[in-house]
Amino acid sequence: MTKPRLTLEEHEELGRTLAAIHNELVHRVTQLANAYPRSGVEGEPYRKLRAAEKALNQARAELDHALFRDHPQAGETTMYYPHPEDRSVNLPTTRSR
């Protein structure tokens, strides 16, 4: 049985969300780079977040390819790489105990 693919609307919503997460992640990576060494034990959080940024970029690129395979006539690169003003989304927050 073939799994269902994302709809065009689902690709668009996922793209906006991942772009917003990317923006926040880049901000935090820069914050750590400016506050702690990038090497040694103290640099481990920076390196882990930098790796997460790279993995997120790779996932976005693969999803962009999937978008054009699934919706060749309607897909747009701005779905996974939206303009800065279109990247804002309300990310779910966790409730404090």
Secondary structure, 3 states (H helix, E strand, C coil): CCCCCCCHHHHHHHHHHHHHHHHHHHHHHHHHHHHCCCCCHHHHHHHHHHHHHHHHHHHHHHHHHHHHHHCCCCCCHHHCCCCHHHCCCCCCCCCCC
